[in-house]
Every structure is written in C-alpha cells, then in structure tokens.
Amino acid sequence: MDDWKALRVSAERLAADFEALSQIGATPDGGVHRPAFSPAHLEARLWLGERIREAGLRFRIDSVGNHSALLACGPDHAATLLLGSHLDSVPNGGRFDGALGVLAALEVLRVVKEAGLSLPVHLEAIDFTDEEGTLVGLLGSAALAGKLSLQELQAPRGGRAELLAGLQRAGLSESGLPGARRDPAGLAGYLELHIEQGPRLVNAGVDIGVVSAIVGICSYRLDFIGRADHAGTTPMLDRRDAGLGASEFILASRRLVLDEFPDCAINVGEARFAPGAFNIVPERASLALELRAPQADTFSRLETALLDLAGATAGSHRLGLEARFLGRHQPSPMGSLAQQAITQAAGDLGLRSMVLVSGAGHDAQSLADLCPTGMLFIPSQAGASHSPREFSQWVDCQNGANVLLQSVLRMAYRK
Amino acid sequence: MDDWKALRVSAERLAADFEALSQIGATPDGGVHRPAFSPAHLEARLWLGERIREAGLRFRIDSVGNHSALLACGPDHAATLLLGSHLDSVPNGGRFDGALGVLAALEVLRVVKEAGLSLPVHLEAIDFTDEEGTLVGLLGSAALAGKLSLQELQAPRGGRAELLAGLQRAGLSESGLPGARRDPAGLAGYLELHIEQGPRLVNAGVDIGVVSAIVGICSYRLDFIGRADHAGTTPMLDRRDAGLGASEFILASRRLVLDEFPDCAINVGEARFAPGAFNIVPERASLALELRAPQADTFSRLETALLDLAGATAGSHRLGLEARFLGRHQPSPMGSLAQQAITQAAGDLGLRSMVLVSGAGHDAQSLADLCPTGMLFIPSQAGASHSPREFSQWVDCQNGANVLLQSVLRMAYRK
C-alpha cells in the first residue's frame, strides 16, 4: 500500500502564505528587500514562527538563528530529514528566491502531520540564516554543518561591524554561533526546492530541474596598479594607466571563459578607479571578480588561467597586480539518492524533468558531503533573479512543492 | 634708469614660506591633500592671510573666497595687475602645483613694496578658489571674470551637496558667489607662475616655458546601462553587462585619440559599476571622461568622435548610454604682451625659454579674453604632477619667481 503517493500539498494554503510573506519587506516594484537581520528579515522570521505554532509544529531557533519547524513523525532516536531554504533576500531582490523553499517545506510538514504518517525519520523544515551573503553567506547552513570559519567572521564580505550589529539585532552572540553544529549521524538528508534563477528550464519547456551539482564559487579582489599622473600634461603614451589594464582584463577574461571554459562563468561585478578624479590618470583600478565552475578540476584550472591572464594583462600595460583571495566554495555534487527521488517524484506527478547544474550557491552545498542532499528547481520566467523582475508561474510553484513532498517521502521510505 | 631690472626675490623668504605651506595637509609620502574647502585647504588660507598681514599688505577675501594681498603702488584709480595661482590641490596631490605661484606672487609684492616702487598699476597677489575642480573647477577665477555659470553650480562635477557643504565650511553663500565679479576695465592684466606638470622643459633642457595657449577641456559623465542579473545563473552570452561596454570604450577611445587626434589627450579617471556586488552582473557602469585639445576646431571634432564612439560601443553590447555633459572650457590663447614680457624677462636673467601649450587648465584661461594674460612654467622633474612625486628643483622655483617679478614690472611699465 503506497497511499502516501497520493498526498498533495494544499495549493491554497501555500499561496496564502506566499502572498502574506511577500508583503514583508515589499518594495514598490514588486520585489522584496530583506537582507539578513534587516528589520524586514526579522519580521519575516517572526511571521514564520507564528505559522509554525499555528500548524501545531514544534518551533525552534538555534544559536545561529536558523528557524525550524519540527515534526516528530519517526521512531525515537530516528534521524531527521531536513528540508528548507532561506527567508533573507539580496538587497532589492525578488519574492521567490529562498522564500518559496521555506514555505513549501513548512507545507510538506503540515501535510505529513495531517495525514498522520509515521515515517522512518523525523522531519524538520528549516529557514537558514544569511544564505545570500549580505553578511557572510551560507552562514546558517555552514554553522549547522560544523563548517563555520572563524576567519570568515573576522573579515566577512558584508563588513565586521555590520555582522556584529546584525547578530545583536537578532539576539545572537558571535561566540554562540559554532554551537549550532549538528551531529551528521542525526541527519537523514537535506532537500531544497528553489527557483532556477536562470532561463534553462523555461527555454527547454521543462517543469522540474534535478540538480546534479552546485558550482564551486571563488572570489578575488584584483587591483591593477599604475601611476597617478596629471591627465592634461602627461603624454598618453607615457602613462601607466591602471584603468587600461583593468578594462582589458574585463574583456579578455570573458573571451577566455567563452572560448576555453564553456561550462563555467565569471563576473566582474564591481570596478573602482582611484584616486578617481577626472583629471588624474588612475593609479589603481580595483575589480571584484567571481568565478564559477561545476567540477573541481575545471574550477582550479579556471582560477589559475584567470590569475595568469590578470598578471599578463597588467604586465603588458606596465602595471602591477595585487590579487587578494576572498573565499572559495568547492563544487558540490548532489547525492544520487536524492536525485533519483526527485526524478521519480516528478515522473509520478506527470512532470517533465531535466538534470542541470546550479550556477548559484545554495545552503545544500554546506550539507552535500555530510548527508544525502538534493535540490530541485522550478522554472524562472526570463531567467531573472536577484531582482524585482524575478517571477515563477504559480503552477510551477505548486508543482515544485508537490515534487518536494513526494521526494521527501521517497527519501524517508528509501523508495 | 631701469633700476627695477636689478630687483630679485628673496629666495630664503620664499623657501621658508614654501616649506611652511607644504606642511599644511602634508601626506606621509611627501605630497599634500588640500581639496577645495577641505580642513587643510582652509588652514592653508588662514596661514596665507597671516603672511599677507605680516608683510604689511592689505588682505582681502572676496565673495567666492579668493584670498588676496593688495599693494596700492599705483596712482589713484589705476588698474590692478593680478598675479597668482591657487592653494587647493587635487586629492593626494603635490606640493608645487598652485602653491608655488601664490607664494611667488606674494613675494613679488613684498619685493616691490620694500623697493618702494611706484608703478603705473596697483598689484594684487591672488589665491583663487577651487582651481582643481574638486567641486566646480576654476571657481574663483570664473567668478572674478564674471563667467560663473549657475548651471555648473546646480550639477557640479564634485557633487551639489559637497559644494554646498564646502561653501558653508568656508563661510560663503551660493547667492553671493557672482558678486566676486570685477570690472575688466580695472584689470591691467594677469600673470601666473606654475610648474609645467609635464616633461617637455626637462627633456629640452630649458628653464622657462612661455605659454602660448591653454588647451580646451571638456568633461562628461558616461553611463553605460545594461541589466542586473544573477551572475551564476545567467549564461554569459545572455547578459547585458554594462561593464563590458565601459571597458571597451576605455580601450577604444584611447586608440582613437592616439590614431586620429595626436595633439589631444583624454582621460577616464573614474569608473564605478552598480549595483556593485560580486554576484550581480553590472547594470550601470559610470565613467568620468575628460578631453583636451589645443585648438577650437580639433576640440569640437574630438568631442563628436568620442560621443559617437561611446554610442556605437554601447550599441554593440546591447547597452543604453547616458552622456551627461559636465562643462567645457574653450582653448585660450595667451596675450602677446604677456608672452613678450616673460620671454624678455627670462632672457635678461640669462635663462633659456621656449614656447609651449599648456595641457592643463589654469585660472589664466578665465581671464585670457578680458585682459592681457600670460603664464610661465618652470620644469617638472619626470613630468610628474597631481601626485606626491611632483617635484621641481629649487633653483627652477627661484628662477620662476624672478621671471615673474621681472615680467610683472615689464607688464606694469609696458616694457
């Protein structure tokens, strides 16, 4: 008897939650502004706590601020299958990124509770802290996985003062953060529903993406260093203009990736010239470089190739180069058990699925080497994300929640 | 009897002033940081006021903040021969730019006063406000010449809020600025001693540069506008990356000038990408562009060619372009009377001189069409300027001050 295969989420309940949550931190253009530990983010978490209690689920906040709903549906001492995502957003982000995964996870627990199912595992729907990296990035999942680096906390990408102020606003202490670690033996797995944030599912006309791996991400600050000179009196051929080296690197690095690393991606998201005056030749051009690759070997070859290119470009313009390494997440293959569960769940629901690599980082990568971990994507219209233009059709959201529910049950039953 | 031809500046007194002034806003690397209306700039002007009073000269501050020493050495109702430069610096600039000209002008007045000369004109040593354009550029001399544009004050290159805050720090009011205008009939001329800020005098082994014209300068803010997208999930070929267009423009505009406008110069002194995150494709790349040309016709051809190039570059990257015109100074020929006075003064002092174009803008260009105006340059070691590396040999500074003194007397006597 596989009665559980007939279980479905309540689309109405999920939709009502989604609409209510979208109002918290709403921006005039239809997005949300909920950076980690911002007032809107804290308000969203309060709201989630109320929904959890309302559903008769146990509510827990751990020492890194992760918010959880617990359903003790397994035997005593059973392991816990985690499912979730995050409620924080990038500044002026979209309504779907993270939020949908948290709400779907909560809905799955409500459905299992209402069905009175006894599973071989307990379930926990979790909202991870600071996934987006306004402060640190993957903060909540890294702490839970016991991978929180004290170094990251000393010089976090969002600024040390901002991190400490945010922790204080959330009632958390820095010294308590590592205490959020869970014993991997108690984790039966982790599943996350997320929007694709790219155009591949829409372009392929496919309903569900089965994530095979999350790309590795590595970031550098590259400073090209020339000489500040008077821009009117220094002949152009005599200059050492840091802006020229930086500009050539921006163009050449793109060509390098397109030509030699077609499954990778880079971004130069920020550039700043110093001293930054109209009439001074730039002495320093500082670039924010991020690179992504799906496999460990490509990842390391790409990193080397880009640093070599930066050095050669600087040299050809008679510039110095300072390359400051800022952090790395290795590529994370998803577990085969989870991929299989998602693929079969989608098939049973009559949905088309395809395997793809996640070009974005996700909390799942913190857990991938600790327990069976998987992610499923739903289509993002126009591939837009991290923007108010982010949008997914409601039918896709509902499909995703049902695939999550059925994947959870398959993972729990090992079917 | 031409006894005045034997007059010389006091090199000791000038050197003492120069050393004292160089301490105000001094940076650890030997330069100065005295942007217009910064605390160090205001301190330097206080110091100048003390020197003026100490010398027994009349001290005046006009409504744009120009600081003057007045010597009533002419008949009643005589016109005034101005000589001067500016005490403000670019951010982290050098010790000589502007400062030397102001101190030499003050020294000339002291020498004339001590000699008890009666001249056909009065003398005024002037320190012009905001020559460098931290806020507006040539602000003090333009106001004095009655050329202050209200438009420039609405959207100044340094920012409107910064301008208003600076005026307030200096005790000035925006509405009072145009009141600094002088009647050209009362101006007998303007002479300015300045460092060359380029390598030509040093390379030619020449002591004194006689400026024939000041280049025209024009500045734009160019914004390339693309689309903010998630840098991990948006395929690189699908992006509209504003940084690519801006980078290509930086490289292509340089090639354009080198190939087609060899007597002109441009600079992209600042670049900023927005929103400016590692993981977001730049939506906006904002460049600060400045162009310089020695003649009016080349000036206008260059401006058109650069705007065309920016538009074409934006188009080829599927970007929008916003080109905001920020200001223009037409090329300014110097007066023949002044050029002749400087050339003869240098010759009488046994110094070699050559005629050259100034690639930098100077307050002299504000006055060039109102009264006989001239500039003399002394050599800049390594051509360095707008940098702490800016340096001129003391013997050259002393020579320059003596040529200024003798040129002033020649201009005054019309000899």
HADDOCK unambig.tbl for C-alpha pairs under 7 A between the chains (distance, minus, plus):
assign (segid A and resid 197 and name CA) (segid B and resid 233 and name CA) 5.74 0.50 0.50
assign (segid A and resid 198 and name CA) (segid B and resid 233 and name CA) 4.66 0.50 0.50
assign (segid A and resid 198 and name CA) (segid B and resid 234 and name CA) 5.34 0.50 0.50
assign (segid A and resid 228 and name CA) (segid B and resid 387 and name CA) 6.00 0.50 0.50
assign (segid A and resid 229 and name CA) (segid B and resid 384 and name CA) 6.14 0.50 0.50
assign (segid A and resid 229 and name CA) (segid B and resid 385 and name CA) 5.70 0.50 0.50
assign (segid A and resid 229 and name CA) (segid B and resid 386 and name CA) 5.82 0.50 0.50
assign (segid A and resid 229 and name CA) (segid B and resid 387 and name CA) 6.27 0.50 0.50
assign (segid A and resid 230 and name CA) (segid B and resid 197 and name CA) 6.95 0.50 0.50
assign (segid A and resid 230 and name CA) (segid B and resid 385 and name CA) 5.31 0.50 0.50
assign (segid A and resid 230 and name CA) (segid B and resid 386 and name CA) 5.21 0.50 0.50
assign (segid A and resid 231 and name CA) (segid B and resid 267 and name CA) 5.98 0.50 0.50
assign (segid A and resid 232 and name CA) (segid B and resid 265 and name CA) 6.65 0.50 0.50
assign (segid A and resid 232 and name CA) (segid B and resid 292 and name CA) 6.92 0.50 0.50
assign (segid A and resid 232 and name CA) (segid B and resid 359 and name CA) 4.52 0.50 0.50
assign (segid A and resid 232 and name CA) (segid B and resid 360 and name CA) 4.71 0.50 0.50
assign (segid A and resid 233 and name CA) (segid B and resid 197 and name CA) 5.71 0.50 0.50
assign (segid A and resid 233 and name CA) (segid B and resid 198 and name CA) 4.70 0.50 0.50
assign (segid A and resid 233 and name CA) (segid B and resid 359 and name CA) 4.84 0.50 0.50
assign (segid A and resid 233 and name CA) (segid B and resid 360 and name CA) 5.91 0.50 0.50
assign (segid A and resid 234 and name CA) (segid B and resid 198 and name CA) 5.47 0.50 0.50
assign (segid A and resid 234 and name CA) (segid B and resid 383 and name CA) 6.90 0.50 0.50
assign (segid A and resid 236 and name CA) (segid B and resid 265 and name CA) 6.65 0.50 0.50
assign (segid A and resid 244 and name CA) (segid B and resid 250 and name CA) 6.78 0.50 0.50
assign (segid A and resid 244 and name CA) (segid B and resid 251 and name CA) 6.33 0.50 0.50
assign (segid A and resid 247 and name CA) (segid B and resid 247 and name CA) 4.37 0.50 0.50
assign (segid A and resid 247 and name CA) (segid B and resid 248 and name CA) 6.89 0.50 0.50
assign (segid A and resid 247 and name CA) (segid B and resid 250 and name CA) 6.82 0.50 0.50
assign (segid A and resid 247 and name CA) (segid B and resid 251 and name CA) 6.97 0.50 0.50
assign (segid A and resid 248 and name CA) (segid B and resid 247 and name CA) 6.88 0.50 0.50
assign (segid A and resid 250 and name CA) (segid B and resid 244 and name CA) 6.78 0.50 0.50
assign (segid A and resid 250 and name CA) (segid B and resid 247 and name CA) 6.81 0.50 0.50
assign (segid A and resid 251 and name CA) (segid B and resid 244 and name CA) 6.34 0.50 0.50
assign (segid A and resid 251 and name CA) (segid B and resid 247 and name CA) 6.95 0.50 0.50
assign (segid A and resid 265 and name CA) (segid B and resid 232 and name CA) 6.75 0.50 0.50
assign (segid A and resid 265 and name CA) (segid B and resid 236 and name CA) 6.62 0.50 0.50
assign (segid A and resid 267 and name CA) (segid B and resid 231 and name CA) 6.03 0.50 0.50
assign (segid A and resid 267 and name CA) (segid B and resid 279 and name CA) 6.91 0.50 0.50
assign (segid A and resid 267 and name CA) (segid B and resid 281 and name CA) 6.47 0.50 0.50
assign (segid A and resid 268 and name CA) (segid B and resid 278 and name CA) 6.81 0.50 0.50
assign (segid A and resid 269 and name CA) (segid B and resid 273 and name CA) 6.90 0.50 0.50
assign (segid A and resid 269 and name CA) (segid B and resid 276 and name CA) 5.41 0.50 0.50
assign (segid A and resid 269 and name CA) (segid B and resid 277 and name CA) 5.26 0.50 0.50
assign (segid A and resid 269 and name CA) (segid B and resid 278 and name CA) 4.76 0.50 0.50
assign (segid A and resid 269 and name CA) (segid B and resid 279 and name CA) 6.41 0.50 0.50
assign (segid A and resid 269 and name CA) (segid B and resid 280 and name CA) 5.78 0.50 0.50
assign (segid A and resid 269 and name CA) (segid B and resid 281 and name CA) 5.57 0.50 0.50
assign (segid A and resid 269 and name CA) (segid B and resid 282 and name CA) 5.44 0.50 0.50
assign (segid A and resid 270 and name CA) (segid B and resid 272 and name CA) 6.97 0.50 0.50
assign (segid A and resid 270 and name CA) (segid B and resid 273 and name CA) 5.03 0.50 0.50
assign (segid A and resid 270 and name CA) (segid B and resid 274 and name CA) 6.95 0.50 0.50
assign (segid A and resid 270 and name CA) (segid B and resid 276 and name CA) 4.51 0.50 0.50
assign (segid A and resid 270 and name CA) (segid B and resid 277 and name CA) 6.15 0.50 0.50
assign (segid A and resid 270 and name CA) (segid B and resid 278 and name CA) 6.68 0.50 0.50
assign (segid A and resid 271 and name CA) (segid B and resid 271 and name CA) 6.38 0.50 0.50
assign (segid A and resid 271 and name CA) (segid B and resid 272 and name CA) 5.38 0.50 0.50
assign (segid A and resid 271 and name CA) (segid B and resid 273 and name CA) 5.51 0.50 0.50
assign (segid A and resid 272 and name CA) (segid B and resid 270 and name CA) 6.97 0.50 0.50
assign (segid A and resid 272 and name CA) (segid B and resid 271 and name CA) 5.39 0.50 0.50
assign (segid A and resid 272 and name CA) (segid B and resid 272 and name CA) 5.10 0.50 0.50
assign (segid A and resid 273 and name CA) (segid B and resid 269 and name CA) 6.91 0.50 0.50
assign (segid A and resid 273 and name CA) (segid B and resid 270 and name CA) 5.03 0.50 0.50
assign (segid A and resid 273 and name CA) (segid B and resid 271 and name CA) 5.53 0.50 0.50
assign (segid A and resid 274 and name CA) (segid B and resid 270 and name CA) 6.97 0.50 0.50
assign (segid A and resid 276 and name CA) (segid B and resid 269 and name CA) 5.43 0.50 0.50
assign (segid A and resid 276 and name CA) (segid B and resid 270 and name CA) 4.51 0.50 0.50
assign (segid A and resid 277 and name CA) (segid B and resid 269 and name CA) 5.22 0.50 0.50
assign (segid A and resid 277 and name CA) (segid B and resid 270 and name CA) 6.09 0.50 0.50
assign (segid A and resid 278 and name CA) (segid B and resid 268 and name CA) 6.73 0.50 0.50
assign (segid A and resid 278 and name CA) (segid B and resid 269 and name CA) 4.70 0.50 0.50
assign (segid A and resid 278 and name CA) (segid B and resid 270 and name CA) 6.60 0.50 0.50
assign (segid A and resid 278 and name CA) (segid B and resid 288 and name CA) 5.69 0.50 0.50
assign (segid A and resid 278 and name CA) (segid B and resid 289 and name CA) 6.38 0.50 0.50
assign (segid A and resid 278 and name CA) (segid B and resid 290 and name CA) 6.01 0.50 0.50
assign (segid A and resid 279 and name CA) (segid B and resid 267 and name CA) 6.83 0.50 0.50
assign (segid A and resid 279 and name CA) (segid B and resid 269 and name CA) 6.34 0.50 0.50
assign (segid A and resid 279 and name CA) (segid B and resid 290 and name CA) 6.87 0.50 0.50
assign (segid A and resid 280 and name CA) (segid B and resid 269 and name CA) 5.70 0.50 0.50
assign (segid A and resid 280 and name CA) (segid B and resid 386 and name CA) 6.73 0.50 0.50
assign (segid A and resid 281 and name CA) (segid B and resid 267 and name CA) 6.45 0.50 0.50
assign (segid A and resid 281 and name CA) (segid B and resid 269 and name CA) 5.58 0.50 0.50
assign (segid A and resid 282 and name CA) (segid B and resid 269 and name CA) 5.44 0.50 0.50
assign (segid A and resid 288 and name CA) (segid B and resid 278 and name CA) 5.76 0.50 0.50
assign (segid A and resid 289 and name CA) (segid B and resid 278 and name CA) 6.43 0.50 0.50
assign (segid A and resid 290 and name CA) (segid B and resid 278 and name CA) 6.00 0.50 0.50
assign (segid A and resid 290 and name CA) (segid B and resid 279 and name CA) 6.92 0.50 0.50
assign (segid A and resid 292 and name CA) (segid B and resid 232 and name CA) 6.99 0.50 0.50
assign (segid A and resid 359 and name CA) (segid B and resid 232 and name CA) 4.39 0.50 0.50
assign (segid A and resid 359 and name CA) (segid B and resid 233 and name CA) 4.80 0.50 0.50
assign (segid A and resid 360 and name CA) (segid B and resid 232 and name CA) 4.77 0.50 0.50
assign (segid A and resid 360 and name CA) (segid B and resid 233 and name CA) 5.90 0.50 0.50
assign (segid A and resid 383 and name CA) (segid B and resid 234 and name CA) 6.92 0.50 0.50
assign (segid A and resid 384 and name CA) (segid B and resid 229 and name CA) 6.47 0.50 0.50
assign (segid A and resid 385 and name CA) (segid B and resid 229 and name CA) 6.39 0.50 0.50
assign (segid A and resid 385 and name CA) (segid B and resid 230 and name CA) 5.82 0.50 0.50
assign (segid A and resid 386 and name CA) (segid B and resid 229 and name CA) 6.72 0.50 0.50
assign (segid A and resid 386 and name CA) (segid B and resid 230 and name CA) 5.88 0.50 0.50
